[in-house]
Amino acid sequence: MAEEKKKEEGAKQLSQENMLYFWGVGGLVLGLIIGFLVFPGMGVTPATGGAAAANGTFVLDNAKVANIAALLEDNIFISSGQQTDVTYVRYADQGEFIELYYNIGGQEMPVYVSRDYKYIYPSGALEISVVEEQMRTLREQAAADTASQAAGVPKSDSPQVLMFVMSYCPYGNQAEAGLVPVVDQLADNVEFEPVYIIYPSGGECAQNNGTQYCSLHGNAELWQDVREKIIFNMYGERKWAEYVGRANTECSLTDIGTCWLTVANETGVDAAAVVAEFDANKFGILDAEIEKTTQYGVRSSPTIIINEYTYSGSRTPAAYQAKVCEAFNSAPGACGSALSDSGAAASGDCG
């Protein structure tokens, strides 16, 4: 009993972000089922029991087999937006675990589950009931995003533009280079805010009162996230845009701990005031960023949300301008000023 409880606790400790990583990325079904599952290397030993007949043989539970098929269909839909039928074919009893074979896209593929159908094994044990709930949420979000894209950008008198980034994600910096001219041009007409993506676990992290704060590229990025948000809070959009544009080009992740001061002085930012606010409120600022990214379900940099509409077009000033200006009930005259259409396509992200 103690060993079984240990197995269950180990599975429950898998974080939400790991669950989303395993089940929410493109092409995962093929990779997960064919090559990514190396059963002997699992960190958690399979649970046993609960599905055996009196003579010790395995008993197939058709309802649970169908539930797993639905789980895989949800994964494919979330990954690709395509509805794909997943049908059960056969199973193989491997003693400690069961191989359930499904037909997916014309290919027969195995999925490894515990004998009691409680756990599924992608490089570690995931509790199926928890994954099912995660997938329901993700599918609802995907359906809502699809409907939002089809409906276009909702209009308002003063559109809200949220830019979710990490200070040293190269793709986020790329998007900032495209959006900064639009922010400068329309600062008086839109409600713009940069939001920095903070994770509750990761590699190098900061801790406060038992809470972990992690940025994808380590603590150098984490603290720069905080400094940039302080500059936005203190000075507003235009100064933030000026500062970030310079910091992105003149500083690197390795020297940002000192380089930020040089850029602050050169752009008219009161570095001493930033340091004082940093020392007094850095964890409160991080808590607020986590709350907003959680509210919007954002995990990757860059993510641009305009009046609740998730933008997915090119990362050029002209493309951003067109979509933001589309969100006005009555577009201001600044929308008629041409911006550059050179820049990057909408490809690549950190998350």
MARMARTOR-677958 format. One record per residue (C-alpha): chain; x, y, z; residue in one letter. Coordinates in steps of 0.05 Angstrom, whole numbers, plus 5000, padded with zeros to 4 digits. Layout:
<sites>
  lummi    xx    yy    zz  numi
      A     X     Y     Z     A
...
</sites>
This chain:
<sites>
  lummi    xx    yy    zz  numi
      A  5000  5000  5000     M
      A  5056  5048  5017     A
      A  5090  5034  4950     E
      A  5024  5044  4912     E
      A  5012  5110  4948     K
      A  5083  5132  4931     K
      A  5069  5117  4857     K
      A  5005  5158  4858     E
      A  5037  5217  4893     E
      A  5094  5216  4843     G
      A  5045  5220  4786     A
      A  5005  5277  4818     K
      A  5069  5318  4826     Q
      A  5074  5326  4750     L
      A  5062  5400  4739     S
      A  5008  5430  4696     Q
      A  5059  5458  4647     E
      A  5089  5389  4636     N
      A  5020  5361  4622     M
      A  5008  5416  4571     L
      A  5076  5403  4540     Y
      A  5061  5329  4530     F
      A  4991  5338  4505     W
      A  4986  5407  4473     G
      A  5041  5413  4420     V
      A  5036  5400  4346     G
      A  5049  5330  4320     G
      A  5051  5302  4390     L
      A  5007  5242  4378     V
      A  5055  5211  4327     L
      A  5117  5229  4367     G
      A  5088  5209  4433     L
      A  5060  5142  4412     I
      A  5113  5118  4363     I
      A  5181  5142  4387     G
      A  5175  5187  4448     F
      A  5149  5133  4494     L
      A  5207  5092  4519     V
      A  5173  5051  4572     F
      A  5234  5025  4611     P
      A  5258  5097  4621     G
      A  5196  5120  4657     M
      A  5206  5159  4721     G
      A  5145  5128  4754     V
      A  5132  5053  4756     T
      A  5065  5031  4727     P
      A  5007  5021  4775     A
      A  4979  4950  4774     T
      A  4915  4915  4792     G
      A  4842  4935  4786     G
      A  4831  4906  4717     A
      A  4846  4832  4724     A
      A  4797  4774  4726     A
      A  4798  4722  4781     A
      A  4848  4679  4743     N
      A  4896  4738  4736     G
      A  4883  4752  4663     T
      A  4872  4823  4638     F
      A  4799  4844  4624     V
      A  4788  4896  4570     L
      A  4744  4954  4592     D
      A  4712  4979  4528     N
      A  4688  5044  4560     A
      A  4757  5063  4585     K
      A  4788  5044  4518     V
      A  4739  5090  4484     A
      A  4755  5146  4533     N
      A  4829  5141  4515     I
      A  4811  5144  4441     A
      A  4772  5208  4454     A
      A  4832  5236  4492     L
      A  4876  5224  4431     L
      A  4824  5256  4385     E
      A  4824  5317  4430     D
      A  4900  5321  4427     N
      A  4900  5319  4351     I
      A  4846  5373  4348     F
      A  4884  5419  4395     I
      A  4950  5407  4359     S
      A  4925  5416  4288     S
      A  4853  5440  4289     G
      A  4834  5377  4251     Q
      A  4781  5328  4274     Q
      A  4810  5257  4266     T
      A  4777  5191  4283     D
      A  4817  5147  4330     V
      A  4792  5075  4333     T
      A  4813  5018  4378     Y
      A  4844  4957  4344     V
      A  4874  4909  4395     R
      A  4915  4904  4458     Y
      A  4977  4868  4483     A
      A  4985  4848  4556     D
      A  5057  4864  4576     Q
      A  5050  4844  4649     G
      A  5062  4908  4686     E
      A  5028  4949  4633     F
      A  4981  4943  4573     I
      A  4993  4965  4501     E
      A  4929  4991  4471     L
      A  4933  4996  4395     Y
      A  4893  5049  4358     Y
      A  4884  5065  4285     N
      A  4904  5138  4276     I
      A  4907  5166  4206     G
      A  4911  5097  4175     G
      A  4968  5073  4220     Q
      A  4964  5025  4279     E
      A  4998  5057  4339     M
      A  5008  5035  4411     P
      A  4990  5073  4474     V
      A  5018  5049  4540     Y
      A  4971  5048  4601     V
      A  4970  5017  4670     S
      A  4929  4954  4679     R
      A  4878  4993  4720     D
      A  4872  5047  4666     Y
      A  4893  5100  4716     K
      A  4958  5123  4683     Y
      A  4982  5136  4613     I
      A  5057  5138  4600     Y
      A  5090  5192  4558     P
      A  5161  5192  4588     S
      A  5129  5190  4657     G
      A  5062  5172  4688     A
      A  5004  5219  4677     L
      A  4938  5207  4712     E
      A  4886  5198  4658     I
      A  4829  5231  4695     S
      A  4871  5294  4704     V
      A  4894  5294  4632     V
      A  4821  5287  4609     E
      A  4802  5349  4648     E
      A  4862  5387  4619     Q
      A  4844  5366  4549     M
      A  4771  5388  4557     R
      A  4795  5457  4578     T
      A  4845  5462  4521     L
      A  4794  5439  4470     R
      A  4744  5491  4494     E
      A  4799  5544  4489     Q
      A  4818  5521  4419     A
      A  4745  5523  4397     A
      A  4737  5592  4427     A
      A  4800  5616  4391     D
      A  4775  5588  4325     T
      A  4709  5623  4334     A
      A  4744  5688  4353     S
      A  4789  5685  4291     Q
      A  4728  5673  4246     A
      A  4690  5732  4277     A
      A  4748  5780  4270     G
      A  4772  5834  4318     V
      A  4718  5861  4365     P
      A  4712  5937  4359     K
      A  4715  5989  4414     S
      A  4729  6064  4422     D
      A  4796  6050  4455     S
      A  4822  5980  4438     P
      A  4860  5940  4489     Q
      A  4926  5913  4463     V
      A  4962  5862  4507     L
      A  5032  5839  4487     M
      A  5053  5776  4525     F
      A  5129  5767  4519     V
      A  5193  5747  4553     M
      A  5246  5801  4554     S
      A  5298  5758  4520     Y
      A  5257  5712  4476     C
      A  5284  5726  4406     P
      A  5215  5718  4376     Y
      A  5185  5764  4429     G
      A  5239  5816  4413     N
      A  5222  5807  4339     Q
      A  5148  5821  4354     A
      A  5166  5881  4398     E
      A  5206  5911  4340     A
      A  5143  5906  4297     G
      A  5094  5930  4349     L
      A  5135  5986  4382     V
      A  5123  6035  4323     P
      A  5049  6022  4328     V
      A  5050  6034  4404     V
      A  5087  6099  4393     D
      A  5038  6120  4339     Q
      A  4974  6101  4375     L
      A  4993  6109  4449     A
      A  4940  6163  4458     D
      A  4885  6120  4427     N
      A  4895  6049  4453     V
      A  4902  6016  4521     E
      A  4968  5981  4512     F
      A  5003  5937  4564     E
      A  5064  5890  4560     P
      A  5054  5828  4602     V
      A  5114  5784  4620     Y
      A  5105  5709  4620     I
      A  5126  5677  4686     I
      A  5123  5603  4701     Y
      A  5113  5569  4769     P
      A  5170  5520  4756     S
      A  5230  5513  4711     G
      A  5305  5511  4711     G
      A  5335  5572  4746     E
      A  5281  5605  4788     C
      A  5272  5656  4845     A
      A  5233  5638  4907     Q
      A  5192  5678  4957     N
      A  5150  5649  5013     N
      A  5148  5581  4980     G
      A  5128  5607  4912     T
      A  5174  5597  4852     Q
      A  5181  5649  4797     Y
      A  5214  5626  4733     C
      A  5227  5657  4665     S
      A  5244  5611  4607     L
      A  5315  5638  4599     H
      A  5333  5641  4673     G
      A  5337  5693  4727     N
      A  5374  5745  4684     A
      A  5312  5747  4641     E
      A  5265  5743  4701     L
      A  5294  5806  4733     W
      A  5295  5843  4667     Q
      A  5221  5825  4659     D
      A  5209  5860  4725     V
      A  5251  5921  4707     R
      A  5216  5930  4640     E
      A  5147  5926  4673     K
      A  5169  5977  4725     I
      A  5190  6024  4669     I
      A  5123  6015  4635     F
      A  5086  6028  4701     N
      A  5127  6090  4716     M
      A  5132  6122  4647     Y
      A  5078  6092  4602     G
      A  5079  6063  4532     E
      A  5124  6109  4494     R
      A  5182  6109  4543     K
      A  5175  6034  4552     W
      A  5177  6026  4477     A
      A  5239  6069  4471     E
      A  5274  6034  4528     Y
      A  5257  5963  4505     V
      A  5278  5977  4434     G
      A  5347  6000  4457     R
      A  5355  5944  4509     A
      A  5339  5891  4457     N
      A  5392  5915  4409     T
      A  5446  5940  4456     E
      A  5444  5888  4512     C
      A  5448  5813  4514     S
      A  5422  5762  4564     L
      A  5493  5754  4592     T
      A  5504  5828  4607     D
      A  5434  5854  4619     I
      A  5446  5857  4694     G
      A  5491  5918  4683     T
      A  5474  5939  4612     C
      A  5403  5957  4631     W
      A  5431  6015  4672     L
      A  5467  6044  4612     T
      A  5405  6041  4569     V
      A  5363  6071  4626     A
      A  5410  6131  4632     N
      A  5411  6141  4557     E
      A  5335  6140  4550     T
      A  5320  6185  4609     G
      A  5296  6131  4656     V
      A  5310  6143  4731     D
      A  5350  6080  4746     A
      A  5351  6093  4821     A
      A  5275  6097  4822     A
      A  5271  6032  4783     V
      A  5318  5998  4832     V
      A  5278  6023  4892     A
      A  5213  5997  4863     E
      A  5247  5932  4844     F
      A  5272  5920  4914     D
      A  5205  5938  4946     A
      A  5155  5903  4900     N
      A  5189  5854  4852     K
      A  5149  5794  4876     F
      A  5083  5832  4876     G
      A  5097  5851  4804     I
      A  5112  5779  4786     L
      A  5048  5756  4820     D
      A  5008  5805  4778     A
      A  5041  5780  4714     E
      A  5025  5708  4732     I
      A  4953  5727  4746     E
      A  4944  5760  4678     K
      A  4978  5705  4638     T
      A  4935  5654  4675     T
      A  4872  5694  4661     Q
      A  4886  5694  4587     Y
      A  4915  5623  4584     G
      A  4980  5648  4552     V
      A  5043  5606  4552     R
      A  5084  5628  4492     S
      A  5122  5691  4473     S
      A  5100  5730  4434     P
      A  5024  5729  4442     T
      A  4987  5791  4420     I
      A  4914  5799  4442     I
      A  4873  5856  4413     I
      A  4804  5865  4446     N
      A  4806  5791  4466     E
      A  4826  5771  4394     Y
      A  4891  5732  4389     T
      A  4932  5760  4332     Y
      A  4968  5711  4287     S
      A  4991  5752  4227     G
      A  5059  5779  4205     S
      A  5104  5814  4255     R
      A  5113  5878  4215     T
      A  5093  5948  4237     P
      A  5044  5954  4179     A
      A  5011  5887  4195     A
      A  5004  5904  4269     Y
      A  4978  5973  4252     Q
      A  4925  5945  4206     A
      A  4898  5897  4258     K
      A  4898  5946  4315     V
      A  4865  5999  4272     C
      A  4812  5948  4253     E
      A  4792  5945  4326     A
      A  4769  6018  4330     F
      A  4697  6037  4324     N
      A  4723  6099  4290     S
      A  4797  6096  4271     A
      A  4839  6157  4290     P
      A  4876  6196  4238     G
      A  4942  6163  4259     A
      A  4918  6099  4228     C
      A  4925  6133  4160     G
      A  5000  6142  4170     S
      A  5038  6087  4134     A
      A  5086  6043  4173     L
      A  5139  5995  4148     S
      A  5116  5929  4119     D
      A  5185  5897  4126     S
      A  5197  5847  4182     G
      A  5184  5775  4201     A
      A  5128  5727  4185     A
      A  5088  5699  4242     A
      A  5133  5640  4258     S
      A  5170  5618  4320     G
      A  5157  5628  4393     D
      A  5185  5615  4462     C
      A  5144  5574  4510     G
</sites>
